[in-house]
Amino acid sequence: MADAIRVLIVDDHQVVRRGLRTFLEVQDDIEVVGEAADGAAGVASAQELRPDVILMDVKMPGTDGVEALRQLSEHGNPARVLIVTSFTERRTVVPALRAGAAGYVHKDIDPGALAGAIRSVHAGHVLLQPEVAGALLAQESGGGRPGALTDREREVLALIARGRANREIARALVLSEKTVKTHVSNILMKLDLADRTQAALWAVRHGMSD
């Protein structure tokens, strides 16, 4: 499985870890490379095993999922983190996304959909289950309108919604990274949004993420 997506499972419940491993090991393009029972062990394992995708719970004893995300970012670990948890309240979702999570799904997700979510975040997309996105969008602060954006800003916003970093957006649109940063700042200002996470959710709500 040289080209398989390497996955690390981080969850404090052994039954959950075992269930995820059992399902994922029958996927031809996914390889489970390790498990960890808390955030600190997950960060250490991620540094050692260098997985492509980490399945991470949020609520864990000791180092929780959000703090683990922050530590992974500080270490410059390139793994994409998919939160898999029973907690989908805004106060839990937003910190995880702002800490760098590439996706957020509920533990009752259909197994096939979970495999699809792993493939999606590995491909560079931001992924939220509909109920998670709905909870955030219902409380979203931005009051701007799509017509406030230029065509180029709409292109940049669509790529933000797909999880693209500024460097990737610059490459896709044949722009300098500095120009992309300016467009992002203008988008946030025009739409009265606080950050890229809110921008991505705004784009989803307005049908600009396809």
C-alpha positions in Angstrom: 0.0 0.0 0.0 2.7 2.4 -1.0 0.2 5.1 -2.1 -2.3 4.4 0.8 -3.4 7.3 3.0 -1.6 6.8 6.3 -4.0 7.4 9.3 -3.3 7.8 13.0 -6.3 7.3 15.4 -6.3 9.5 18.6 -9.2 8.7 21.0 -9.3 7.9 24.7 -11.9 5.1 24.2 -10.3 1.8 23.2 -13.6 0.5 21.8 -13.8 3.5 19.4 -10.2 3.0 18.3 -10.7 -0.6 17.7 -13.9 0.0 15.7 -12.3 2.6 13.5 -9.2 0.4 12.9 -11.4 -2.6 12.0 -13.3 -0.6 9.4 -10.4 1.3 8.0 -8.2 -1.7 7.6 -10.5 -3.1 4.9 -10.1 0.0 2.8 -7.7 -0.6 -0.1 -6.4 3.0 0.0 -6.2 3.6 3.7 -3.6 2.3 6.1 -3.8 2.7 9.9 -0.3 3.3 11.1 -0.9 3.8 14.8 -3.2 4.7 17.7 -3.0 7.0 20.7 -5.2 7.3 23.8 -4.8 11.1 24.4 -3.7 14.3 22.8 -0.1 14.2 24.1 0.5 10.7 22.9 -1.2 11.6 19.6 1.2 14.5 19.1 4.2 12.3 19.9 3.0 9.5 17.6 2.3 12.0 14.8 5.9 13.3 15.0 7.2 9.7 14.9 4.9 8.1 12.4 4.2 11.2 10.1 0.7 10.2 9.1 -1.2 11.9 6.3 -4.4 12.2 8.3 -5.1 12.1 12.0 -8.6 11.1 13.3 -8.8 13.1 16.6 -11.4 13.2 19.4 -11.9 16.6 21.1 -12.7 15.7 24.7 -9.8 13.6 26.1 -8.2 13.5 29.5 -5.0 15.5 29.9 -4.2 17.1 26.5 -7.4 17.5 24.6 -7.9 17.6 20.8 -7.7 21.4 20.5 -4.5 21.6 22.4 -3.1 18.7 20.4 -4.0 20.6 17.2 -2.1 23.6 18.5 1.0 21.6 19.3 0.9 19.9 15.9 0.9 23.3 14.3 3.8 24.5 16.5 5.8 21.4 15.5 5.0 22.1 11.8 3.5 18.7 11.4 1.8 18.5 7.9 -0.9 15.9 8.8 -4.5 16.9 8.1 -6.6 16.5 11.2 -10.2 15.2 11.0 -12.1 15.7 14.2 -14.3 12.7 15.0 -16.3 13.4 18.1 -19.7 13.3 19.9 -19.5 17.1 20.6 -20.8 19.4 17.8 -21.7 22.5 19.8 -20.3 25.8 18.5 -18.1 26.3 21.5 -16.4 23.0 20.7 -16.3 23.2 16.9 -15.0 26.7 16.5 -11.8 26.3 18.6 -11.0 23.1 16.8 -11.3 24.7 13.4 -9.4 27.7 14.4 -6.6 25.5 15.8 -6.2 24.0 12.4 -8.7 21.1 12.0 -9.3 20.2 8.4 -12.7 18.6 9.1 -15.2 17.9 11.8 -17.6 15.0 11.8 -19.8 13.3 14.4 -19.0 9.8 15.7 -22.2 8.4 14.4 -21.1 9.1 10.8 -21.7 6.3 8.3 -18.5 4.2 7.9 -18.5 4.8 4.1 -18.9 8.5 4.7 -16.0 8.5 7.1 -13.7 6.9 4.5 -14.9 9.6 2.1 -14.1 12.3 4.7 -10.6 11.0 5.2 -10.0 11.0 1.4 -11.5 14.5 1.2 -9.3 16.1 3.9 -6.3 14.3 2.5 -7.0 15.9 -0.9 -6.9 19.3 0.8 -10.5 20.1 1.3 -12.3 21.5 4.4 -15.1 19.1 5.5 -18.0 19.7 7.8 -20.9 17.4 8.3 -24.2 19.2 7.4 -25.4 19.4 11.0 -22.0 20.8 12.1 -22.0 23.5 9.4 -25.6 24.3 10.0 -25.0 24.9 13.7 -22.2 27.3 12.8 -23.9 29.1 10.0 -27.0 29.7 12.1 -24.8 31.9 14.4 -22.5 33.3 11.7 -21.8 37.0 12.2 -21.0 38.1 8.7 -23.7 40.3 7.1 -22.1 41.0 3.7 -23.6 40.1 0.4 -22.1 38.2 -2.5 -22.4 41.2 -4.8 -20.0 43.1 -2.6 -17.1 41.0 -3.9 -15.2 41.4 -7.1 -14.9 38.4 -9.5 -11.4 37.8 -8.3 -12.4 37.9 -4.7 -15.1 35.4 -5.4 -12.5 33.1 -6.9 -10.3 33.4 -3.9 -13.2 32.8 -1.5 -14.2 29.7 -3.4 -10.7 28.3 -2.9 -10.7 29.2 0.7 -13.8 27.2 1.1 -12.1 24.2 -0.4 -9.3 24.4 2.3 -6.6 25.9 0.1 -3.8 27.8 1.7 -2.7 31.2 0.3 0.3 29.6 -1.6 -2.0 27.1 -3.3 -4.5 29.9 -4.2 -1.7 31.9 -5.7 -0.6 29.0 -7.8 -4.1 28.2 -9.0 -4.9 31.8 -9.9 -1.4 32.7 -11.2 -1.1 35.5 -8.6 1.6 36.4 -6.1 1.0 35.3 -2.5 1.1 38.9 -1.4 -1.8 39.7 -3.8 -3.8 36.7 -2.4 -3.3 38.0 1.1 -4.7 41.4 0.1 -7.7 39.7 -1.5 -8.3 37.7 1.7 -8.1 40.8 3.8 -10.6 42.6 1.5 -13.0 39.6 1.6 -13.0 39.6 5.4 -13.5 43.3 5.6 -16.3 43.5 3.0 -18.2 40.5 4.5 -17.6 41.6 8.1 -16.0 38.2 9.0 -13.4 37.5 11.6 -11.3 34.8 10.0 -10.9 32.3 7.2 -13.1 29.7 9.0 -16.0 32.1 8.9 -15.2 33.0 5.3 -15.3 29.3 4.3 -18.6 28.8 6.1 -20.0 32.0 4.4 -19.0 30.6 1.1 -20.8 27.3 1.8 -24.0 29.1 2.8 -24.0 31.1 -0.4 -23.2 28.2 -2.7 -19.7 29.3 -3.6 -17.8 26.2 -2.5 -18.6 23.8 -5.4 
